Amino acid sequence: MSGSSRSNPLEVRVAHKRFGDTVAVDGVDLRLGSEEIVSVVGPSGCGKSTLLRIIGGLERLDEGEIRLAGAVVDDGFQRVPPERRSVGLVFQDHALFPHLTVAANVAFGLRDLGRDESAARVDEMLDVVSLSGFGRRYPHERSGGERQRVALARALAPSPALMLFDEPFASLDRNLRDELRVQIIDALRSTGTAALMVTHDQHEALSMGDRIAVMRSGRLVQCDTPATIFHSPVDRFIAGFMGEASFLGVEDRSGTPSTVLGPLADDGRDGGLAMVRPDDLELSSVDRAAGSSQPGDVHGEIAAREYRGTHWLVTVRLAADVEVLVATSHLSEPKVGATALVRLSNGHRQVRVRDADVL
């Protein structure tokens, strides 16, 4: 395998896919680096699972090109079948063979190896997913999380160039999902395997991906690091989809773009909205009679509050009925109706975003 192939285990070039009159994938470009994990996230029906199925060979590409390890596997005319793509697939339902033992399930894709070599590889993969000693058990004897780890071991056993995951944790409870997510990342890192992880869960996407690819209406809207996607989204859709946010109108005040919270930093962006996350803001209550404030403070009134355990999520109504969300300490219970002062936290900023309808 050449160095350029290793650096790009996956290249998707201007991929298009239709189902009748429905456009499922609309001109997507995406590349994965060597050993990179990319989370693909977006609302239901945005095309993320269809994109994964095209890459895996389960759906045909209409236009564009798919390259795996530098080799074209689909160009809309010729298509390499899934079993010859060196791709591992893990789905939500595990898809294990119930009549085969755990070891036999993992060995299923190793039929070209000798018995001893296959057995050694099975033991190695079960160790990678922390299931050593369970090879003689059957899938129904294991928990949901353990069955998913068996599915991962089976997919990793043939040493694929790329792993594809389609909502692998959707059927598991939250605590098990968190535990399994860490184990899967460890397994991918230890084997040096690149992966594409399709999920609708924003928290999973942020915690798993080296980069996050956000899709909407069949298009790839933004692909960047988790921090950039969360704190500097390009539009209102991504900002709102990736977490709680407040959106403020931008006005030109004496030549300076500003919102009710003050001037915006010049980041080269345009757009009529600015976004702030709840943790970008600080809140303090004041005596209404005193009305004291400091530069940068904006007066408002606490309109609602929601206890989140680690913090309070407070809705503050500012001037002209503009509302912002503020995260405050769980140690201090905010009072609905109280006068409040809101300010940007030190080092935090308002981020200019496009309207969500602009693609």
Residue frames as qw, qx, qy, qz and C-alpha x, y, z in Angstrom:
[[0.000, 0.890, 0.457, 0.000, 0.00, 0.00, 0.00],
 [0.426, 0.486, -0.022, 0.762, 1.46, 3.36, -0.99],
 [0.228, -0.202, -0.446, 0.841, 1.97, 6.24, 1.43],
 [0.274, -0.060, -0.154, -0.947, -0.72, 8.30, -0.29],
 [0.585, -0.287, -0.664, -0.366, -3.18, 5.43, 0.07],
 [0.491, -0.312, -0.679, 0.448, -2.46, 5.11, 3.76],
 [0.071, -0.114, -0.244, 0.960, -2.96, 8.82, 4.27],
 [0.509, 0.102, -0.056, -0.853, -6.40, 8.67, 2.67],
 [0.221, 0.067, 0.971, -0.062, -8.15, 5.39, 3.48],
 [0.279, 0.653, 0.703, -0.039, -11.37, 7.01, 2.21],
 [0.016, -0.228, 0.197, 0.953, -12.06, 9.64, -0.44],
 [0.314, 0.639, 0.698, -0.076, -15.60, 10.59, -1.40],
 [0.157, -0.190, 0.298, 0.922, -15.75, 12.88, -4.41],
 [0.385, 0.126, -0.183, -0.896, -18.92, 14.75, -5.41],
 [0.027, 0.142, 0.989, -0.013, -21.13, 11.80, -4.43],
 [0.504, 0.016, -0.069, -0.861, -24.77, 11.81, -5.57],
 [0.037, -0.143, -0.989, -0.001, -27.53, 9.32, -4.78],
 [0.494, -0.049, -0.049, -0.867, -31.25, 9.47, -5.54],
 [0.179, 0.220, 0.952, -0.118, -34.15, 7.22, -4.69],
 [0.201, 0.722, 0.645, 0.149, -36.77, 8.16, -7.27],
 [0.114, 0.848, 0.146, 0.496, -37.46, 11.87, -6.81],
 [0.586, -0.808, 0.020, 0.046, -35.73, 11.96, -3.42],
 [0.472, 0.670, -0.436, 0.373, -32.18, 13.29, -3.31],
 [0.841, -0.501, -0.177, 0.103, -30.46, 11.35, -0.50],
 [0.617, -0.442, 0.169, 0.629, -26.84, 12.41, -1.07],
 [0.380, 0.897, 0.219, 0.063, -26.20, 15.66, -2.90],
 [0.467, 0.772, -0.222, 0.369, -22.61, 16.33, -3.98],
 [0.683, -0.716, 0.143, 0.025, -20.76, 15.19, -0.86],
 [0.566, 0.580, -0.479, 0.338, -16.97, 15.51, -0.67],
 [0.685, -0.665, 0.236, -0.180, -15.24, 13.82, 2.28],
 [0.652, 0.444, -0.570, 0.230, -11.75, 12.47, 3.00],
 [0.791, -0.610, 0.049, -0.030, -10.41, 10.54, 5.96],
 [0.170, 0.753, -0.619, 0.146, -6.79, 10.63, 7.05],
 [0.614, 0.132, -0.764, 0.146, -4.85, 7.62, 8.25],
 [0.363, -0.218, -0.774, 0.470, -6.22, 6.29, 11.57],
 [0.174, -0.100, 0.120, -0.972, -8.71, 9.18, 11.69],
 [0.023, 0.475, 0.864, -0.163, -12.18, 8.82, 13.22],
 [0.146, -0.091, -0.188, -0.967, -14.86, 11.02, 11.67],
 [0.211, 0.420, 0.777, -0.418, -18.36, 11.29, 13.12],
 [0.097, -0.242, -0.536, -0.803, -21.16, 11.91, 10.62],
 [0.025, 0.422, 0.703, -0.572, -24.10, 13.59, 12.31],
 [0.221, -0.053, -0.313, -0.922, -27.38, 15.14, 11.25],
 [0.602, 0.058, 0.391, -0.694, -31.14, 14.83, 11.65],
 [0.596, 0.181, 0.782, -0.005, -33.12, 11.81, 10.47],
 [0.600, 0.679, 0.421, 0.036, -33.37, 11.67, 6.69],
 [0.003, -0.900, 0.240, 0.364, -30.34, 13.89, 6.06],
 [0.760, 0.575, -0.297, -0.058, -28.51, 11.18, 4.08],
 [0.201, -0.707, 0.663, -0.138, -25.85, 10.11, 6.56],
 [0.726, -0.114, 0.672, -0.093, -26.74, 6.39, 6.60],
 [0.783, 0.600, 0.156, -0.040, -27.13, 6.36, 2.81],
 [0.244, 0.849, -0.465, 0.057, -23.64, 7.84, 2.49],
 [0.437, -0.481, 0.750, -0.123, -22.26, 5.10, 4.73],
 [0.815, 0.202, 0.532, -0.111, -24.05, 2.38, 2.74],
 [0.628, 0.769, -0.118, -0.030, -22.63, 3.76, -0.51],
 [0.001, 0.759, -0.645, 0.094, -19.11, 3.69, 0.93],
 [0.557, -0.261, 0.770, -0.169, -19.65, 0.12, 2.15],
 [0.121, 0.156, -0.836, -0.513, -20.98, -1.01, -1.23],
 [0.213, 0.358, 0.865, -0.279, -24.52, -1.69, -0.04],
 [0.396, 0.802, 0.332, -0.299, -25.91, 1.03, -2.33],
 [0.634, 0.328, 0.343, 0.610, -24.80, 2.09, -5.80],
 [0.149, -0.526, 0.002, 0.837, -23.49, 5.56, -6.47],
 [0.516, 0.757, 0.394, -0.064, -25.37, 7.54, -9.12],
 [0.463, 0.799, -0.122, 0.365, -22.61, 10.07, -9.77],
 [0.319, -0.850, 0.387, -0.162, -19.23, 10.85, -8.27],
 [0.679, 0.368, -0.611, 0.177, -16.48, 8.60, -7.02],
 [0.747, -0.619, 0.192, -0.148, -15.58, 6.53, -3.97],
 [0.569, 0.517, -0.595, 0.233, -11.94, 5.60, -3.35],
 [0.817, -0.561, 0.108, -0.078, -10.75, 3.22, -0.63],
 [0.690, -0.454, 0.390, 0.408, -7.02, 3.13, 0.07],
 [0.055, -0.536, 0.469, 0.700, -6.51, 4.95, -3.23],
 [0.104, 0.093, 0.895, 0.424, -8.48, 2.49, -5.39],
 [0.466, 0.004, -0.140, -0.874, -11.76, 3.44, -7.07],
 [0.162, 0.121, 0.962, -0.183, -14.54, 1.17, -5.79],
 [0.269, 0.688, 0.671, -0.062, -17.53, 3.03, -7.28],
 [0.144, -0.216, 0.218, 0.941, -17.72, 5.70, -9.96],
 [0.525, 0.399, 0.190, -0.727, -21.37, 5.42, -10.88],
 [0.692, 0.419, -0.438, -0.392, -20.57, 2.91, -13.63],
 [0.707, 0.127, -0.681, 0.142, -18.33, 0.19, -12.20],
 [0.556, -0.628, 0.234, -0.491, -18.71, -0.96, -8.60],
 [0.321, 0.276, -0.870, 0.253, -16.59, -3.24, -6.43],
 [0.668, -0.471, -0.508, -0.273, -18.82, -5.53, -4.30],
 [0.481, -0.791, 0.186, -0.328, -18.84, -5.07, -0.50],
 [0.932, -0.315, 0.137, 0.119, -16.87, -8.24, 0.25],
 [0.771, 0.254, 0.066, 0.581, -13.92, -6.97, -1.81],
 [0.069, 0.889, 0.039, 0.451, -13.72, -3.48, -0.31],
 [0.548, 0.035, -0.531, 0.646, -11.68, -4.17, 2.85],
 [0.275, -0.438, 0.097, -0.850, -14.35, -2.42, 4.88],
 [0.194, -0.208, -0.892, 0.352, -15.71, -3.51, 8.27],
 [0.359, -0.439, -0.309, -0.764, -19.38, -2.84, 8.98],
 [0.159, -0.223, -0.812, 0.516, -21.02, -2.57, 12.41],
 [0.292, -0.466, -0.418, -0.723, -24.73, -1.85, 12.68],
 [0.442, -0.414, 0.301, -0.737, -27.18, -1.22, 15.49],
 [0.899, -0.150, 0.015, -0.410, -28.56, -4.77, 15.55],
 [0.528, -0.523, 0.666, 0.060, -25.17, -6.55, 15.87],
 [0.775, 0.454, -0.293, -0.328, -26.11, -9.05, 13.08],
 [0.187, -0.463, 0.863, -0.083, -24.38, -11.97, 14.84],
 [0.627, 0.025, -0.704, -0.333, -25.05, -15.59, 13.94],
 [0.633, -0.490, 0.290, -0.525, -26.99, -16.99, 16.93],
 [0.996, -0.045, -0.025, -0.074, -26.04, -20.62, 16.21],
 [0.701, 0.411, -0.339, 0.473, -22.31, -19.86, 16.23],
 [0.622, -0.551, -0.277, 0.483, -20.12, -19.28, 19.26],
 [0.073, -0.950, 0.068, 0.295, -18.52, -15.90, 19.90],
 [0.408, -0.481, 0.606, 0.485, -15.23, -17.24, 18.53],
 [0.474, 0.311, 0.742, 0.357, -16.90, -18.67, 15.41],
 [0.214, 0.916, 0.331, -0.070, -18.64, -15.34, 14.79],
 [0.170, -0.859, 0.301, 0.377, -15.33, -13.48, 14.97],
 [0.442, -0.277, 0.739, 0.425, -13.66, -16.08, 12.72],
 [0.623, 0.575, 0.510, -0.146, -16.39, -15.85, 10.07],
 [0.430, 0.890, -0.091, -0.123, -14.43, -13.43, 7.88],
 [0.206, -0.712, 0.659, 0.125, -11.12, -15.33, 8.25],
 [0.934, 0.149, 0.296, -0.136, -11.89, -18.31, 6.05],
 [0.667, 0.677, -0.285, 0.122, -8.77, -17.71, 3.95],
 [0.100, -0.688, 0.652, -0.302, -6.53, -18.30, 6.98],
 [0.538, 0.064, -0.836, 0.082, -5.36, -21.64, 8.32],
 [0.632, -0.590, -0.489, -0.113, -6.96, -23.00, 11.49],
 [0.630, -0.372, -0.306, 0.609, -4.14, -22.05, 13.83],
 [0.228, 0.118, 0.085, 0.963, -3.68, -18.58, 12.32],
 [0.340, -0.539, -0.429, -0.640, -7.42, -17.95, 12.44],
 [0.659, -0.576, -0.468, 0.119, -7.64, -19.06, 16.08],
 [0.519, -0.213, -0.184, 0.807, -4.74, -16.76, 17.01],
 [0.014, 0.286, 0.225, 0.931, -6.40, -13.83, 15.25],
 [0.499, -0.605, -0.499, -0.367, -9.71, -14.50, 17.03],
 [0.647, -0.495, -0.387, 0.431, -7.95, -14.54, 20.40],
 [0.361, -0.004, -0.003, 0.933, -6.18, -11.29, 19.51],
 [0.180, -0.422, -0.342, -0.820, -9.41, -9.54, 18.54],
 [0.600, -0.615, -0.498, -0.118, -11.31, -10.77, 21.61],
 [0.579, -0.350, -0.280, 0.681, -8.48, -9.36, 23.72],
 [0.159, 0.214, 0.166, 0.950, -8.74, -6.01, 21.88],
 [0.411, -0.472, -0.299, -0.720, -12.44, -5.76, 22.80],
 [0.227, -0.343, 0.663, -0.625, -11.88, -7.08, 26.36],
 [0.872, -0.042, 0.027, -0.487, -13.71, -10.38, 25.81],
 [0.327, 0.419, -0.845, 0.061, -10.85, -12.83, 26.30],
 [0.117, -0.049, 0.921, -0.369, -12.12, -16.16, 27.60],
 [0.548, 0.340, 0.422, -0.637, -15.64, -15.79, 26.17],
 [0.238, 0.350, -0.682, -0.596, -14.99, -17.44, 22.81],
 [0.110, -0.111, -0.982, -0.107, -17.01, -20.58, 23.60],
 [0.241, 0.440, 0.581, -0.641, -20.09, -18.69, 24.71],
 [0.249, 0.517, 0.692, 0.439, -23.02, -17.92, 22.41],
 [0.049, 0.357, 0.105, 0.927, -24.31, -14.45, 21.55],
 [0.513, -0.605, -0.376, -0.479, -27.55, -14.88, 23.50],
 [0.740, -0.440, -0.386, 0.331, -25.49, -15.51, 26.64],
 [0.430, -0.035, -0.101, 0.896, -23.87, -12.09, 26.45],
 [0.051, 0.708, 0.379, -0.594, -25.25, -8.61, 27.22],
 [0.490, 0.834, 0.253, 0.018, -26.16, -6.10, 24.53],
 [0.018, -0.925, 0.356, 0.134, -22.91, -4.22, 24.97],
 [0.523, -0.382, 0.733, 0.209, -20.86, -7.43, 24.83],
 [0.682, 0.446, 0.566, 0.126, -22.65, -8.53, 21.65],
 [0.346, 0.938, -0.006, -0.033, -21.76, -5.20, 20.07],
 [0.246, -0.760, 0.580, 0.163, -18.13, -5.76, 21.05],
 [0.681, 0.020, 0.710, 0.177, -18.27, -9.19, 19.41],
 [0.569, 0.753, 0.324, 0.057, -19.58, -7.50, 16.25],
 [0.053, 0.945, -0.305, -0.103, -16.68, -5.05, 16.43],
 [0.497, -0.471, 0.704, 0.186, -14.15, -7.87, 16.86],
 [0.707, 0.339, 0.606, 0.135, -15.63, -9.72, 13.88],
 [0.432, 0.894, 0.115, 0.025, -15.41, -6.58, 11.72],
 [0.109, -0.886, 0.444, 0.083, -11.81, -5.84, 12.81],
 [0.823, -0.231, 0.506, 0.117, -10.54, -9.42, 12.42],
 [0.780, 0.444, 0.299, 0.324, -9.81, -9.23, 8.64],
 [0.418, -0.409, 0.091, 0.806, -7.79, -5.99, 9.22],
 [0.369, 0.779, 0.463, 0.208, -10.03, -3.69, 7.15],
 [0.384, 0.250, 0.033, 0.888, -8.68, -0.41, 5.82],
 [0.243, -0.270, 0.029, -0.931, -11.82, 1.33, 7.08],
 [0.047, -0.342, -0.888, 0.303, -14.52, 0.71, 9.68],
 [0.270, -0.327, -0.309, -0.851, -18.08, 1.93, 9.13],
 [0.052, -0.274, -0.818, 0.503, -20.47, 2.27, 12.08],
 [0.264, -0.396, -0.433, -0.766, -24.18, 2.98, 11.62],
 [0.558, -0.524, 0.081, -0.638, -25.82, 4.06, 14.91],
 [0.568, 0.129, -0.800, 0.145, -24.00, 1.26, 16.80],
 [0.119, -0.028, -0.726, 0.677, -25.21, 2.36, 20.26],
 [0.384, -0.240, -0.203, -0.868, -28.81, 3.28, 19.49],
 [0.737, -0.321, -0.513, -0.301, -30.31, 0.23, 21.20],
 [0.607, -0.112, -0.588, 0.522, -28.26, 0.58, 24.40],
 [0.341, -0.883, -0.313, 0.075, -28.95, 2.58, 27.55],
 [0.135, 0.955, -0.171, 0.202, -26.98, 5.75, 28.22],
 [0.516, -0.704, 0.487, 0.019, -24.48, 4.37, 30.75],
 [0.827, 0.019, 0.512, 0.231, -23.69, 1.36, 28.55],
 [0.568, 0.780, 0.142, 0.222, -23.36, 3.58, 25.50],
 [0.077, -0.938, 0.324, -0.093, -20.78, 5.74, 27.27],
 [0.667, -0.461, 0.577, 0.094, -18.78, 2.71, 28.38],
 [0.803, 0.289, 0.472, 0.222, -18.89, 1.02, 24.97],
 [0.384, 0.918, -0.006, 0.100, -17.97, 4.23, 23.18],
 [0.255, -0.820, 0.511, 0.029, -14.69, 4.41, 25.11],
 [0.732, -0.179, 0.645, 0.125, -13.97, 0.73, 24.41],
 [0.719, 0.589, 0.337, 0.152, -14.58, 1.11, 20.67],
 [0.195, 0.952, -0.227, 0.066, -12.33, 4.16, 20.43],
 [0.475, -0.628, 0.614, 0.057, -9.60, 2.27, 22.31],
 [0.798, 0.128, 0.574, 0.136, -9.98, -0.70, 19.92],
 [0.579, 0.791, 0.141, 0.143, -9.74, 1.53, 16.85],
 [0.036, -0.922, 0.383, -0.043, -6.72, 3.37, 18.21],
 [0.624, -0.457, 0.631, 0.070, -4.93, 0.16, 19.19],
 [0.742, 0.253, 0.575, 0.235, -5.40, -1.34, 15.71],
 [0.168, -0.386, 0.327, 0.846, -4.73, 1.93, 13.86],
 [0.230, 0.436, 0.802, 0.336, -8.01, 1.65, 11.94],
 [0.134, -0.011, -0.105, -0.985, -9.72, 4.65, 10.35],
 [0.050, 0.451, 0.878, -0.151, -13.46, 4.86, 10.96],
 [0.227, -0.260, -0.253, -0.904, -16.61, 6.64, 9.89],
 [0.060, -0.290, -0.842, 0.451, -19.20, 6.79, 12.67],
 [0.245, -0.420, -0.434, -0.759, -22.80, 7.66, 11.75],
 [0.212, -0.386, -0.749, 0.495, -24.86, 8.92, 14.68],
 [0.110, -0.749, -0.381, -0.530, -27.77, 11.23, 15.43],
 [0.604, -0.718, -0.258, 0.229, -26.41, 11.85, 18.94],
 [0.230, 0.904, -0.170, 0.318, -24.51, 15.13, 19.17],
 [0.527, -0.733, 0.418, -0.103, -22.71, 14.13, 22.37],
 [0.897, -0.020, 0.386, 0.215, -21.42, 10.93, 20.75],
 [0.623, 0.698, 0.087, 0.342, -20.24, 12.87, 17.73],
 [0.049, -0.924, 0.265, -0.270, -18.37, 15.40, 19.86],
 [0.637, -0.600, 0.479, -0.068, -16.70, 12.78, 22.05],
 [0.883, 0.040, 0.439, 0.164, -15.72, 10.25, 19.35],
 [0.682, 0.665, 0.176, 0.250, -14.66, 12.14, 16.27],
 [0.521, -0.230, 0.128, 0.812, -11.31, 13.68, 15.41],
 [0.133, 0.036, -0.247, -0.959, -13.55, 15.62, 13.06],
 [0.376, 0.451, 0.710, -0.390, -17.32, 15.95, 12.73],
 [0.010, -0.090, -0.610, -0.787, -19.13, 16.01, 9.39],
 [0.317, 0.397, 0.552, -0.661, -22.56, 17.64, 9.72],
 [0.064, 0.196, 0.769, 0.605, -25.13, 16.77, 7.04],
 [0.343, 0.468, 0.452, -0.678, -28.42, 18.42, 6.15],
 [0.661, 0.610, 0.137, -0.414, -30.73, 17.66, 3.22],
 [0.918, 0.320, 0.143, 0.184, -28.16, 15.36, 1.63],
 [0.428, 0.777, -0.221, 0.406, -25.35, 17.91, 1.77],
 [0.703, -0.255, -0.326, 0.579, -22.24, 18.12, 3.89],
 [0.051, -0.960, -0.185, -0.204, -22.65, 21.54, 5.50],
 [0.084, -0.855, 0.456, -0.234, -19.52, 21.67, 7.67],
 [0.951, -0.070, -0.236, 0.189, -16.67, 19.29, 8.49],
 [0.147, 0.733, -0.417, 0.517, -14.18, 20.32, 11.15],
 [0.288, 0.111, -0.805, 0.506, -12.86, 19.56, 14.63],
 [0.333, -0.602, -0.723, 0.065, -15.40, 19.05, 17.42],
 [0.265, -0.519, -0.280, 0.763, -14.36, 22.33, 19.07],
 [0.011, 0.120, -0.344, -0.931, -14.83, 24.30, 15.84],
 [0.255, -0.380, -0.766, -0.451, -18.17, 22.66, 15.04],
 [0.362, -0.625, -0.647, 0.246, -19.47, 23.41, 18.53],
 [0.277, -0.645, -0.198, 0.684, -18.06, 26.88, 19.14],
 [0.066, 0.495, -0.307, -0.810, -17.80, 28.24, 15.57],
 [0.520, 0.398, 0.752, 0.080, -20.61, 26.68, 13.52],
 [0.180, 0.044, 0.433, 0.882, -21.14, 28.20, 10.08],
 [0.324, -0.340, -0.401, -0.786, -24.91, 28.51, 10.35],
 [0.519, -0.308, 0.324, -0.729, -27.87, 28.52, 12.71],
 [0.915, -0.015, -0.279, -0.291, -28.83, 24.94, 11.87],
 [0.705, 0.193, -0.578, 0.364, -25.50, 23.51, 12.98],
 [0.019, -0.380, 0.485, -0.787, -25.36, 25.75, 16.03],
 [0.670, -0.232, 0.189, -0.680, -28.78, 24.62, 17.22],
 [0.917, 0.067, -0.354, -0.173, -28.32, 20.99, 16.27],
 [0.627, 0.264, -0.592, 0.432, -25.05, 20.59, 18.15],
 [0.380, -0.284, -0.636, 0.609, -26.29, 22.04, 21.43],
 [0.086, -0.858, -0.471, 0.185, -28.23, 24.75, 23.24],
 [0.389, 0.063, 0.149, 0.907, -27.62, 28.21, 21.86],
 [0.119, 0.794, 0.376, -0.462, -29.06, 31.72, 21.78],
 [0.465, 0.359, 0.442, 0.678, -29.31, 33.72, 18.57],
 [0.099, -0.735, -0.233, 0.630, -29.14, 37.51, 18.51],
 [0.507, 0.805, 0.263, 0.163, -29.79, 39.96, 15.70],
 [0.576, -0.191, 0.115, 0.786, -26.76, 41.83, 14.37],
 [0.196, 0.945, 0.261, 0.001, -26.96, 45.56, 13.75],
 [0.575, 0.342, -0.049, 0.741, -24.46, 48.10, 12.46],
 [0.346, -0.896, -0.240, 0.139, -23.86, 50.60, 15.27],
 [0.079, -0.931, 0.276, 0.226, -21.54, 53.41, 14.26],
 [0.505, 0.640, -0.566, -0.122, -19.79, 51.15, 11.78],
 [0.051, -0.342, 0.906, -0.244, -19.41, 48.27, 14.26],
 [0.636, -0.196, -0.650, -0.366, -21.48, 45.07, 14.00],
 [0.126, -0.226, 0.680, -0.686, -23.15, 44.63, 17.40],
 [0.451, -0.424, -0.756, -0.215, -25.88, 42.77, 19.26],
 [0.499, -0.775, -0.132, -0.365, -27.71, 43.55, 22.46],
 [0.846, -0.450, -0.045, 0.283, -24.69, 42.02, 24.25],
 [0.271, -0.790, 0.289, 0.467, -22.25, 44.41, 22.61],
 [0.423, 0.705, -0.439, -0.362, -19.88, 44.54, 19.61],
 [0.986, 0.081, 0.141, 0.040, -18.75, 41.44, 17.74],
 [0.457, -0.539, 0.523, 0.476, -15.13, 40.57, 17.15],
 [0.541, 0.643, -0.318, -0.438, -14.06, 40.84, 13.51],
 [0.646, -0.203, 0.731, 0.086, -13.76, 37.17, 12.47],
 [0.034, 0.268, -0.685, -0.677, -14.29, 37.74, 8.76],
 [0.122, 0.369, 0.919, 0.069, -17.76, 36.22, 8.81],
 [0.289, -0.134, -0.164, -0.934, -21.00, 37.72, 7.60],
 [0.341, -0.389, -0.852, -0.081, -24.59, 36.94, 8.48],
 [0.275, -0.578, -0.086, -0.763, -27.40, 38.64, 10.30],
 [0.806, -0.539, -0.154, -0.193, -27.21, 36.52, 13.44],
 [0.143, 0.573, -0.709, 0.384, -24.77, 35.97, 16.28],
 [0.838, -0.271, -0.460, -0.111, -24.67, 32.84, 18.45],
 [0.099, -0.564, 0.653, -0.495, -23.73, 32.40, 22.09],
 [0.621, -0.152, -0.769, 0.028, -23.71, 29.18, 24.09],
 [0.589, -0.750, -0.239, -0.186, -25.04, 29.12, 27.69],
 [0.773, -0.423, -0.069, 0.467, -21.51, 28.74, 29.05],
 [0.448, 0.413, 0.100, 0.787, -20.37, 31.84, 27.13],
 [0.210, -0.699, -0.112, -0.675, -22.40, 34.03, 29.49],
 [0.283, -0.089, -0.709, 0.640, -22.32, 34.95, 33.18],
 [0.359, -0.657, -0.460, -0.478, -25.35, 35.85, 35.25],
 [0.248, -0.102, -0.617, 0.740, -25.76, 37.80, 38.46],
 [0.193, -0.765, -0.590, -0.169, -28.89, 39.02, 40.20],
 [0.216, 0.178, -0.225, 0.933, -29.07, 42.60, 41.44],
 [0.024, 0.554, 0.606, -0.571, -31.31, 44.62, 43.66],
 [0.292, 0.669, 0.546, 0.411, -33.83, 46.24, 41.29],
 [0.164, -0.963, -0.181, 0.111, -33.78, 49.44, 43.35],
 [0.481, -0.618, 0.323, 0.531, -30.00, 49.72, 43.20],
 [0.691, 0.711, 0.123, -0.053, -29.79, 48.94, 39.49],
 [0.248, -0.769, 0.508, 0.297, -26.00, 48.78, 39.72],
 [0.917, 0.348, 0.161, 0.109, -23.98, 47.38, 36.84],
 [0.453, -0.548, 0.431, 0.556, -20.53, 47.35, 35.29],
 [0.355, 0.582, -0.435, -0.588, -19.38, 47.98, 31.70],
 [0.255, 0.189, -0.906, -0.280, -20.49, 45.12, 29.51],
 [0.181, 0.244, 0.865, -0.399, -23.43, 44.20, 31.74],
 [0.306, -0.212, -0.513, -0.774, -26.88, 43.97, 30.16],
 [0.395, -0.025, 0.578, -0.713, -29.98, 44.21, 32.34],
 [0.484, -0.086, -0.719, -0.492, -32.67, 41.59, 32.06],
 [0.648, -0.274, 0.362, -0.612, -35.15, 39.51, 33.99],
 [0.104, -0.152, 0.983, 0.009, -35.06, 35.80, 34.79],
 [0.632, 0.068, -0.229, -0.738, -37.97, 34.33, 32.83],
 [0.964, -0.072, -0.139, -0.215, -37.44, 30.60, 33.43],
 [0.135, -0.629, 0.757, -0.114, -35.00, 28.12, 34.92],
 [0.945, 0.060, -0.254, -0.199, -34.30, 24.42, 34.56],
 [0.529, -0.642, 0.553, -0.051, -32.27, 22.31, 36.96],
 [0.765, 0.473, -0.424, -0.111, -29.71, 20.14, 35.12],
 [0.929, -0.281, -0.128, 0.202, -27.91, 18.62, 38.09],
 [0.677, -0.041, -0.017, 0.735, -24.46, 20.03, 37.31],
 [0.108, -0.049, 0.031, 0.993, -25.91, 23.50, 36.65],
 [0.326, 0.646, 0.522, -0.452, -29.03, 25.60, 36.24],
 [0.279, 0.264, 0.544, 0.746, -30.07, 26.53, 32.71],
 [0.022, 0.624, 0.417, -0.660, -31.59, 29.99, 33.03],
 [0.304, 0.602, 0.507, 0.537, -33.63, 31.90, 30.45],
 [0.203, -0.518, -0.208, 0.804, -33.06, 35.63, 30.75],
 [0.331, 0.779, 0.478, 0.232, -35.26, 38.13, 28.92],
 [0.387, -0.224, 0.043, 0.893, -33.28, 41.17, 27.80],
 [0.224, 0.487, 0.040, -0.843, -34.42, 44.34, 26.05],
 [0.519, 0.337, -0.393, -0.680, -36.94, 44.10, 23.18],
 [0.911, -0.042, 0.225, -0.343, -37.96, 40.61, 24.36],
 [0.586, 0.510, -0.628, 0.043, -34.62, 39.09, 23.34],
 [0.848, -0.463, 0.193, -0.172, -33.96, 35.94, 25.37],
 [0.401, 0.580, -0.699, 0.119, -30.65, 34.24, 26.12],
 [0.925, -0.295, -0.236, -0.021, -29.76, 30.98, 27.86],
 [0.043, 0.737, -0.558, 0.380, -27.20, 31.12, 30.64],
 [0.821, -0.145, -0.534, 0.140, -25.59, 28.24, 32.54],
 [0.214, -0.733, 0.355, -0.540, -25.12, 29.02, 36.24],
 [0.111, 0.290, -0.881, 0.356, -23.80, 27.15, 39.25],
 [0.574, -0.367, -0.695, -0.229, -26.02, 24.46, 40.76],
 [0.401, -0.228, -0.610, 0.644, -25.13, 25.89, 44.19],
 [0.084, 0.268, 0.203, -0.938, -27.13, 29.08, 43.65],
 [0.249, 0.518, 0.814, 0.084, -30.82, 28.71, 42.79],
 [0.026, 0.102, 0.233, 0.967, -32.01, 31.51, 40.46],
 [0.211, 0.479, 0.650, -0.551, -35.35, 33.18, 41.18],
 [0.226, 0.508, 0.646, 0.523, -37.86, 33.63, 38.38],
 [0.071, -0.918, -0.355, -0.163, -38.79, 37.30, 38.08],
 [0.527, -0.672, 0.035, 0.519, -35.55, 38.58, 39.59],
 [0.334, 0.916, -0.194, -0.110, -33.59, 41.32, 37.87],
 [0.886, -0.133, 0.259, 0.361, -30.42, 39.97, 36.33],
 [0.104, 0.844, -0.392, -0.351, -27.20, 41.20, 34.80],
 [0.924, 0.210, 0.274, 0.163, -25.80, 39.25, 31.85],
 [0.065, 0.853, -0.436, -0.281, -22.32, 39.59, 30.43],
 [0.835, 0.409, -0.365, 0.039, -19.96, 37.67, 28.18],
 [0.831, -0.496, 0.117, 0.224, -17.47, 35.59, 30.19],
 [0.112, -0.807, 0.482, 0.322, -13.81, 36.51, 29.87],
 [0.220, -0.325, 0.846, 0.360, -12.31, 34.93, 26.78],
 [0.399, 0.430, 0.809, 0.030, -15.70, 34.06, 25.29],
 [0.067, 0.258, -0.289, -0.920, -17.25, 35.72, 22.28],
 [0.660, 0.486, 0.344, -0.458, -20.31, 36.00, 20.12],
 [0.371, -0.123, 0.764, 0.514, -19.97, 34.07, 16.85],
 [0.462, 0.427, -0.126, -0.767, -21.54, 35.33, 13.67],
 [0.409, 0.095, 0.900, 0.121, -23.56, 32.68, 11.79],
 [0.235, -0.021, -0.555, -0.798, -25.59, 32.46, 8.60],
 [0.707, 0.003, 0.209, -0.675, -29.29, 31.78, 8.61],
 [0.562, -0.118, 0.818, -0.032, -30.04, 28.03, 8.56],
 [0.712, 0.559, 0.383, -0.186, -31.93, 28.23, 5.27],
 [0.364, 0.834, -0.367, -0.193, -28.83, 29.30, 3.36],
 [0.925, -0.114, 0.318, 0.173, -26.96, 26.27, 1.98]]
